[in-house]
Amino acid sequence: MKPLLIKVCGMRDADNVRQVEALTPDMMGFICWEGSRRHVSRLPDYLPETCRRVGVFVNPEIGYVQERLKTFRLDLVQLHGHETPEFCRSIKEEGLKSGRALQIIKAFGVALDEPFPHTEDYEADCDFFLFDTRCPTAGGSGRTFDWDVLQNYHGHTPFFLSGGIGPDSTDRLRSFSHPAWAGVDLNSRFETAPALKDVGLLTDFIKDLRE
Ligand SMILES: O=C(O)c1ccccc1NCC(=O)[C@H](O)[C@H](O)COP(=O)(O)O
Protein backbone atom coordinates (compact mmCIF):
# COMPACT_ATOMS: atom_id res chain seq x y z
CA MET A 1 0.00 0.00 0.00
CA LYS A 2 1.35 3.47 -0.82
CA PRO A 3 2.23 5.76 2.12
CA LEU A 4 -0.91 7.49 3.30
CA LEU A 5 -1.46 10.70 5.20
CA ILE A 6 -3.05 9.98 8.56
CA LYS A 7 -5.48 12.47 10.01
CA VAL A 8 -6.90 11.91 13.49
CA CYS A 9 -10.04 13.98 13.87
CA GLY A 10 -12.24 15.11 16.73
CA MET A 11 -9.57 15.88 19.35
CA ARG A 12 -10.19 18.09 22.41
CA ASP A 13 -8.44 16.94 25.58
CA ALA A 14 -4.88 18.30 26.03
CA ASP A 15 -3.37 15.08 27.47
CA ASN A 16 -5.03 13.03 24.75
CA VAL A 17 -3.66 15.45 22.13
CA ARG A 18 -0.14 14.91 23.52
CA GLN A 19 -0.55 11.11 23.50
CA VAL A 20 -1.90 11.00 19.96
CA GLU A 21 0.74 13.44 18.72
CA ALA A 22 3.40 10.98 19.92
CA LEU A 23 2.03 8.50 17.33
CA THR A 24 3.12 10.98 14.63
CA PRO A 25 -0.10 11.41 12.64
CA ASP A 26 0.19 13.94 9.82
CA MET A 27 -2.81 16.00 10.88
CA MET A 28 -5.07 16.44 13.87
CA GLY A 29 -8.61 17.80 13.58
CA PHE A 30 -10.55 20.04 15.99
CA ILE A 31 -14.30 20.31 15.53
CA CYS A 32 -15.34 23.96 15.45
CA TRP A 33 -19.08 23.38 15.20
CA GLU A 34 -21.50 23.49 18.13
CA GLY A 35 -23.70 20.76 16.66
CA SER A 36 -21.07 18.08 17.27
CA ARG A 37 -20.44 16.08 20.43
CA ARG A 38 -16.76 16.69 19.65
CA HIS A 39 -17.15 20.46 19.57
CA VAL A 40 -14.12 22.26 20.98
CA SER A 41 -15.64 25.26 22.72
CA ARG A 42 -12.40 26.72 24.08
CA LEU A 43 -8.73 26.56 23.22
CA PRO A 44 -7.26 23.30 24.59
CA ASP A 45 -4.39 23.75 27.06
CA TYR A 46 -2.12 22.10 24.51
CA LEU A 47 -2.11 22.15 20.69
CA PRO A 48 0.01 19.76 18.63
CA GLU A 49 3.27 21.09 17.20
CA THR A 50 4.58 18.17 15.16
CA CYS A 51 1.49 17.60 13.04
CA ARG A 52 -0.71 19.97 11.12
CA ARG A 53 -3.71 21.47 12.92
CA VAL A 54 -7.05 21.22 11.09
CA GLY A 55 -10.13 23.23 12.03
CA VAL A 56 -13.36 21.46 11.03
CA PHE A 57 -16.34 23.74 10.31
CA VAL A 58 -19.92 23.37 9.08
CA ASN A 59 -21.29 26.38 7.16
CA PRO A 60 -19.30 28.84 9.30
CA GLU A 61 -19.40 32.62 9.39
CA ILE A 62 -16.13 33.93 8.02
CA GLY A 63 -15.44 35.86 11.24
CA TYR A 64 -15.57 32.65 13.27
CA VAL A 65 -13.05 31.00 10.94
CA GLN A 66 -10.78 34.07 11.19
CA GLU A 67 -10.87 33.88 14.98
CA ARG A 68 -10.10 30.14 15.04
CA LEU A 69 -7.33 30.56 12.46
CA LYS A 70 -5.53 32.76 14.93
CA THR A 71 -6.31 31.11 18.26
CA PHE A 72 -5.80 27.51 17.09
CA ARG A 73 -2.99 28.46 14.69
CA LEU A 74 -4.69 26.37 12.00
CA ASP A 75 -2.77 24.97 9.05
CA LEU A 76 -5.84 23.63 7.28
CA VAL A 77 -9.56 24.35 7.26
CA GLN A 78 -11.96 21.46 6.61
CA LEU A 79 -15.44 22.43 5.44
CA HIS A 80 -18.31 20.00 5.99
CA GLY A 81 -21.39 21.96 4.98
CA HIS A 82 -22.74 23.51 1.80
CA GLU A 83 -19.81 25.89 1.37
CA THR A 84 -19.37 27.14 -2.20
CA PRO A 85 -16.08 27.14 -4.15
CA GLU A 86 -16.03 30.95 -3.69
CA PHE A 87 -16.28 30.53 0.06
CA CYS A 88 -13.38 28.02 0.01
CA ARG A 89 -11.33 30.58 -1.94
CA SER A 90 -12.17 33.37 0.49
CA ILE A 91 -11.02 31.24 3.44
CA LYS A 92 -7.76 30.53 1.67
CA GLU A 93 -7.32 34.27 1.11
CA GLU A 94 -7.89 34.87 4.82
CA GLY A 95 -4.94 32.59 5.49
CA LEU A 96 -2.75 34.54 3.09
CA LYS A 97 -3.74 37.82 4.77
CA SER A 98 -2.49 36.47 8.06
CA GLY A 99 0.70 35.22 6.39
CA ARG A 100 -0.22 31.53 6.48
CA ALA A 101 -0.25 29.13 3.54
CA LEU A 102 -3.59 27.75 4.63
CA GLN A 103 -4.85 24.60 2.92
CA ILE A 104 -8.49 23.72 2.37
CA ILE A 105 -10.13 20.31 2.71
CA LYS A 106 -13.65 20.20 1.28
CA ALA A 107 -15.67 17.32 2.67
CA PHE A 108 -18.39 15.63 0.62
CA GLY A 109 -20.99 13.27 2.01
CA VAL A 110 -21.38 10.18 -0.14
CA ALA A 111 -24.61 8.18 -0.29
CA LEU A 112 -25.36 5.23 -2.52
CA ASP A 113 -28.84 6.45 -3.45
CA GLU A 114 -27.61 9.87 -4.58
CA PRO A 115 -25.47 10.95 -7.52
CA PHE A 116 -21.75 11.15 -6.77
CA PRO A 117 -20.91 14.66 -5.41
CA HIS A 118 -20.14 17.33 -7.96
CA THR A 119 -16.51 18.05 -7.12
CA GLU A 120 -15.21 19.65 -10.34
CA ASP A 121 -16.04 23.23 -9.37
CA TYR A 122 -13.95 22.89 -6.20
CA GLU A 123 -10.77 21.59 -7.83
CA ALA A 124 -9.18 25.05 -8.22
CA ASP A 125 -9.71 26.22 -4.65
CA CYS A 126 -9.22 23.11 -2.54
CA ASP A 127 -6.07 21.19 -1.68
CA PHE A 128 -7.80 18.01 -0.57
CA PHE A 129 -11.24 16.47 -0.71
CA LEU A 130 -12.58 14.23 2.03
CA PHE A 131 -15.17 11.64 1.11
CA ASP A 132 -17.29 10.82 4.14
CA THR A 133 -20.51 8.91 4.75
CA ARG A 134 -23.50 11.21 4.24
CA CYS A 135 -25.29 11.54 7.59
CA PRO A 136 -27.63 13.93 9.43
CA THR A 137 -24.85 14.94 11.87
CA ALA A 138 -22.64 16.29 9.04
CA GLY A 139 -19.82 13.95 10.09
CA GLY A 140 -18.56 11.62 12.79
CA SER A 141 -21.21 8.97 12.08
CA GLY A 142 -18.94 5.95 12.53
CA ARG A 143 -20.53 4.48 9.40
CA THR A 144 -18.73 3.50 6.20
CA PHE A 145 -19.98 3.88 2.65
CA ASP A 146 -19.32 1.64 -0.32
CA TRP A 147 -15.82 2.72 -1.36
CA ASP A 148 -16.38 1.30 -4.85
CA VAL A 149 -18.37 4.45 -5.72
CA LEU A 150 -15.09 6.38 -5.55
CA GLN A 151 -14.22 4.89 -8.92
CA ASN A 152 -16.65 7.58 -10.14
CA TYR A 153 -14.18 10.23 -8.98
CA HIS A 154 -11.89 11.20 -11.85
CA GLY A 155 -10.59 14.48 -10.44
CA HIS A 156 -7.01 15.40 -9.63
CA THR A 157 -7.46 16.78 -6.12
CA PRO A 158 -6.06 14.23 -3.65
CA PHE A 159 -8.62 12.86 -1.22
CA PHE A 160 -8.97 11.42 2.26
CA LEU A 161 -11.04 8.32 2.74
CA SER A 162 -13.31 8.89 5.71
CA GLY A 163 -16.37 7.59 7.54
CA GLY A 164 -16.39 4.68 9.95
CA ILE A 165 -12.77 3.65 9.45
CA GLY A 166 -11.96 1.49 12.46
CA PRO A 167 -9.47 -0.96 13.93
CA ASP A 168 -10.87 -3.69 11.66
CA SER A 169 -10.49 -1.69 8.43
CA THR A 170 -6.87 -2.50 7.55
CA ASP A 171 -7.64 -5.37 5.14
CA ARG A 172 -10.23 -3.30 3.27
CA LEU A 173 -7.79 -0.41 3.08
CA ARG A 174 -5.10 -2.69 1.70
CA SER A 175 -7.37 -3.80 -1.10
CA PHE A 176 -8.56 -0.27 -1.93
CA SER A 177 -6.81 1.64 -4.65
CA HIS A 178 -7.33 4.94 -6.47
CA PRO A 179 -4.78 7.22 -8.15
CA ALA A 180 -5.88 10.29 -6.14
CA TRP A 181 -6.13 8.54 -2.76
CA ALA A 182 -3.89 10.45 -0.34
CA GLY A 183 -4.93 9.62 3.19
CA VAL A 184 -7.24 8.22 5.83
CA ASP A 185 -9.31 10.05 8.40
CA LEU A 186 -9.80 8.38 11.80
CA ASN A 187 -12.39 9.37 14.32
CA SER A 188 -15.26 7.83 16.28
CA ARG A 189 -14.30 4.19 15.90
CA PHE A 190 -11.12 4.89 17.85
CA GLU A 191 -12.89 6.60 20.75
CA THR A 192 -13.61 5.67 24.34
CA ALA A 193 -15.91 8.72 24.61
CA PRO A 194 -16.72 11.57 22.19
CA ALA A 195 -13.46 13.43 21.43
CA LEU A 196 -11.34 11.05 23.52
CA LYS A 197 -9.19 8.70 21.47
CA ASP A 198 -8.09 5.21 22.51
CA VAL A 199 -4.32 5.49 22.22
CA GLY A 200 -3.78 1.72 22.24
CA LEU A 201 -6.14 1.15 19.31
CA LEU A 202 -4.58 4.02 17.37
CA THR A 203 -1.05 2.80 18.09
CA ASP A 204 -1.76 -0.66 16.62
CA PHE A 205 -3.71 0.67 13.66
CA ILE A 206 -1.14 3.31 12.65
CA LYS A 207 1.69 0.77 13.01
CA ASP A 208 -0.21 -1.71 10.79
CA LEU A 209 -0.97 0.91 8.19
CA ARG A 210 2.63 2.07 7.96
CA GLU A 211 4.14 -1.41 7.77
O1 LIG B 1 -16.72 14.27 14.18
C1 LIG B 1 -17.71 15.00 14.23
O2 LIG B 1 -18.45 15.00 15.22
C2 LIG B 1 -18.06 15.87 13.07
C3 LIG B 1 -19.26 16.57 13.11
C4 LIG B 1 -19.61 17.42 12.08
C5 LIG B 1 -18.77 17.56 10.98
C6 LIG B 1 -17.58 16.84 10.91
C7 LIG B 1 -17.23 15.99 11.93
N1 LIG B 1 -16.08 15.24 11.85
C8 LIG B 1 -15.14 15.44 10.79
C9 LIG B 1 -14.33 14.32 10.36
O3 LIG B 1 -13.41 14.51 9.58
C10 LIG B 1 -14.64 12.91 10.80
O4 LIG B 1 -13.45 12.28 11.10
C11 LIG B 1 -15.39 12.18 9.69
O5 LIG B 1 -16.69 12.69 9.66
C12 LIG B 1 -15.45 10.65 9.92
O6 LIG B 1 -15.91 10.34 11.19
P1 LIG B 1 -16.20 8.82 11.61
O7 LIG B 1 -17.31 8.31 10.75
O8 LIG B 1 -16.57 8.90 13.04
O9 LIG B 1 -14.94 8.05 11.41
The ligand as a Gaussian input file, in Angstrom:
#p B3LYP/6-31G(d) Opt

LIG

0 1
 O      -16.724000      14.272000      14.178000
 C      -17.706000      14.995000      14.227000
 O      -18.452000      15.003000      15.224000
 C      -18.061000      15.866000      13.071000
 C      -19.257000      16.565000      13.115000
 C      -19.607000      17.415000      12.078000
 C      -18.769000      17.565000      10.978000
 C      -17.576000      16.840000      10.907000
 C      -17.228000      15.987000      11.932000
 N      -16.075000      15.237000      11.845000
 C      -15.145000      15.436000      10.794000
 C      -14.328000      14.316000      10.362000
 O      -13.407000      14.510000       9.584000
 C      -14.645000      12.908000      10.803000
 O      -13.450000      12.283000      11.096000
 C      -15.394000      12.182000       9.692000
 O      -16.688000      12.688000       9.658000
 C      -15.452000      10.651000       9.919000
 O      -15.911000      10.338000      11.190000
 P      -16.205000       8.815000      11.614000
 O      -17.309000       8.307000      10.750000
 O      -16.572000       8.902000      13.038000
 O      -14.944000       8.045000      11.405000

